[in-house]
Amino acid sequence: MFRRAQKNKKGFTLIELIVVVAILAILAAIAVPMLIGYADQAEEAKLLANAKMIAQAINTANALEAATIVGGEGTTLDQAKAKTGELWPGGMTESEETQAFSLISWSSSSAYVAR
């Protein structure tokens, strides 16, 4: 006569959902600092590559036109940019150019990146 009410067992309980969220939070807490470290390494590699391209442009300009030697400790970014002309690598912001140029060392009139 009396029908037993059937329990509907579809879905997850609140406890199960809380456990899953806690596990995901722990994994995120471990992964995020590692990913931030990779971003910093990528930025440093980009800066180093830009510095090497600038040094190569300066050395190429010096090799092509011996009369217009670019180089030495007193050389500014604007002077180097003006003397290298079309050889100057593009696609960098002014801030990136300034940071990369600061990494360049000089040996007589040759430019090189010490790292």
FIKOL-52619 format. One record per residue (C-alpha): chain; x negated, y, z. Coordinates in steps of 0.5 Angstrom, whole numbers, padded with zeros to 4 digits. Layout:
N
chain/X/Y/Z
A/X/Y/Z
...
***
This chain:
115
chain/X/Y/Z
A/0000/0000/0000
A/-0005/0005/0002
A/-0010/0006/-0003
A/-0017/0008/-0001
A/-0020/0014/-0003
A/-0026/0013/-0007
A/-0032/0017/-0006
A/-0034/0021/-0012
A/-0042/0019/-0012
A/-0044/0024/-0018
A/-0049/0029/-0017
A/-0055/0030/-0012
A/-0054/0032/-0005
A/-0056/0039/-0002
A/-0062/0035/0002
A/-0065/0032/-0005
A/-0065/0039/-0008
A/-0068/0042/-0003
A/-0074/0037/-0003
A/-0075/0038/-0010
A/-0075/0045/-0010
A/-0080/0045/-0004
A/-0084/0040/-0008
A/-0084/0045/-0014
A/-0086/0051/-0009
A/-0092/0047/-0007
A/-0094/0045/-0014
A/-0094/0052/-0016
A/-0098/0055/-0010
A/-0103/0050/-0012
A/-0103/0052/-0020
A/-0102/0059/-0020
A/-0109/0061/-0017
A/-0112/0056/-0022
A/-0109/0060/-0028
A/-0111/0067/-0025
A/-0118/0064/-0025
A/-0118/0062/-0032
A/-0115/0069/-0034
A/-0121/0072/-0031
A/-0126/0068/-0035
A/-0122/0069/-0041
A/-0123/0076/-0040
A/-0130/0076/-0039
A/-0132/0072/-0045
A/-0128/0077/-0049
A/-0132/0082/-0046
A/-0138/0079/-0047
A/-0136/0077/-0055
A/-0135/0084/-0056
A/-0142/0086/-0053
A/-0145/0082/-0058
A/-0141/0084/-0064
A/-0143/0091/-0062
A/-0151/0089/-0061
A/-0150/0086/-0068
A/-0147/0092/-0071
A/-0153/0096/-0068
A/-0158/0091/-0070
A/-0155/0091/-0077
A/-0155/0098/-0078
A/-0162/0099/-0076
A/-0164/0094/-0081
A/-0161/0097/-0087
A/-0163/0104/-0086
A/-0169/0105/-0082
A/-0169/0112/-0082
A/-0163/0112/-0078
A/-0165/0108/-0072
A/-0160/0107/-0067
A/-0162/0105/-0060
A/-0166/0106/-0054
A/-0163/0107/-0047
A/-0161/0114/-0048
A/-0156/0112/-0054
A/-0149/0114/-0052
A/-0143/0110/-0055
A/-0141/0115/-0059
A/-0148/0116/-0063
A/-0148/0108/-0064
A/-0141/0108/-0067
A/-0143/0114/-0071
A/-0149/0111/-0074
A/-0146/0104/-0075
A/-0140/0107/-0079
A/-0137/0101/-0082
A/-0141/0096/-0079
A/-0137/0097/-0072
A/-0133/0092/-0070
A/-0126/0094/-0070
A/-0120/0091/-0066
A/-0122/0094/-0059
A/-0119/0099/-0055
A/-0124/0105/-0052
A/-0124/0102/-0045
A/-0126/0095/-0048
A/-0131/0099/-0053
A/-0134/0102/-0047
A/-0134/0096/-0042
A/-0138/0092/-0048
A/-0143/0098/-0049
A/-0145/0098/-0042
A/-0147/0091/-0042
A/-0152/0092/-0048
A/-0159/0092/-0046
A/-0165/0095/-0051
A/-0172/0093/-0053
A/-0175/0098/-0057
A/-0169/0100/-0062
A/-0166/0093/-0062
A/-0160/0092/-0058
A/-0158/0085/-0054
A/-0154/0082/-0049
A/-0157/0079/-0043
A/-0152/0074/-0041
***
